[in-house]
Amino acid sequence: MTLSLDLTSPSTRPAPNASGLAASARAAEKPSLIGMSREEMAEALGAAGVPERQRRMRVQQLWHWLYVRGVSDFSQMFNISKDLRAALDCHFTIARPEVVEEQISQDGTRKWLFRFPPRGAGRPVEIETVYIPEEGRGTLCISSQVGCTLTCSFCHTGTQKLVRNLTAEEILAQLLTARDRLGDFPDTDTPDGAIVPAEGRKVSNIVMMGMGEPLYNFENVKKALLIASDGDGLSLSKRRITLSTSGVTPEIARTGEEIGVMLAISLHAVRDDLRDMLVPINKKYPLKALMDACRRYPGLSNARRITFEYVMLKDVNDSLDDAKELVRLLRGIPAKINLIPFNPWPGTNYQCSDWETIEKFADYINNAGYASPIRTPRGRDILAACGQLKSESERMRKTDRLALEAMMIAGHGEA
């Protein structure tokens, strides 16, 4: 049976009142220190009146409290004077997003619905983040956009229009909040009964495979991942960070050069005509261009293989001829192929391939020399599986919208 902290539907979930929206807006008016580079943080401290001779030390202190200790309130920074803590609280925020909903699958997968305050003349937005515990590792699937522009025909997330890019702060906030909820910072406890790795970090790996196309939000994703992999803070190995793209080929080389994380490609078809339908970005960046970009990926080797994601769709892309063409297409690329049994969602016309078909497909690829694991479906009972994330931001109630508009008028908008 699925456990949940709040299983109410968006239509029945209590709406935030005008005062709550106004409070969120006031918090959003203060810049967040989360997501700033060290240089930006030093500059922000200077603007807040911190003397130049102190800024480097203060940045080191703040970096440690934010990313090693995981504090979300300046009052918890005990080696900083009370006066400075008050000044920091006056000028900045380090607050976490609101956790609107947390669902826990019977297999231990957790899905959070996070709400971020409005930016500019916008409105509060909601995104989904998923935690997948496995033997020896815990993987956090992070979103990069609210919604998506790619309209992949088999993907539930693709049925939602793009609302906006997430900031570096909002991308990092998903990791920080997940670690909060799992007791993954020092001196914190893991929730009773939680399914998590027996040793080490609860969140040991992150994948940019949530809502949105990460390479259409390159700068914010880059900034967030460089902070996540910073050795003096969150300190995640770049080999434990995977960025998944549907094939924005001009940004693939930059990903390797400027971020240096592992690369995954949402492939799903081996012919341009079929991929044009399943993954429409293929019309702009067809398979030949995509494969050329993969072959040139900086640091590519047998030890740093590219993962190709391939969702198994019955009578669509699962024939033995498709398997043969996949092997031909990837020839010369150090690669692993993840075969993903399709996870049906309400309204889809696709079906999952038969298990026997998937096994034959995998056997052919394995015999050709490629690792080809069949991904175990996770979190199906809470719609947390691959391609099923979908925010409720576009469904804002009329009462919410009116309250927000009134608040924005009162506050003269937010710059």
Salt bridges, closest charged atoms under 4 A:
GLU40 OE1 - LYS223 NZ 2.72
GLU98 OE1 - ARG115 NH1 3.11
GLU101 OE1 - ARG13 NH2 2.84
GLU102 OE2 - ARG110 NH1 2.90
GLU102 OE1 - ARG181 NH2 2.94
ASP107 OD2 - ARG378 NE 3.16
GLU126 OE2 - ARG115 NH2 2.63
GLU128 OE2 - LYS111 NZ 3.67
GLU134 OE2 - ARG137 NE 3.66
GLU169 OE1 - ARG119 NH2 2.83
GLU170 OE2 - ARG119 NE 2.84
GLU170 OE2 - ARG164 NH2 2.83
ASP180 OD2 - ARG96 NE 2.54
ASP184 OD2 - ARG179 NE 3.15
ASP187 OD2 - ARG69 NH2 2.60
GLU219 OE2 - ARG254 NH2 2.76
ASP230 OD2 - ARG38 NH1 2.80
ASP232 OD2 - ARG38 NH2 3.65
GLU251 OE1 - ARG254 NH1 2.97
GLU258 OE1 - LYS222 NZ 2.88
GLU258 OE2 - ARG254 NE 3.00
ASP273 OD1 - ARG271 NE 3.27
ASP292 OD2 - LYS288 NZ 3.04
GLU309 OE1 - ARG375 NH2 2.73
ASP322 OD1 - ARG271 NH1 3.31
GLU325 OE2 - ARG328 NH2 2.53
ASP354 OD1 - LYS314 NZ 3.64
GLU356 OE2 - LYS360 NZ 3.54
GLU392 OE1 - ARG395 NH1 2.80
GLU394 OE2 - LYS390 NZ 2.88
GLU394 OE2 - ARG395 NE 3.76
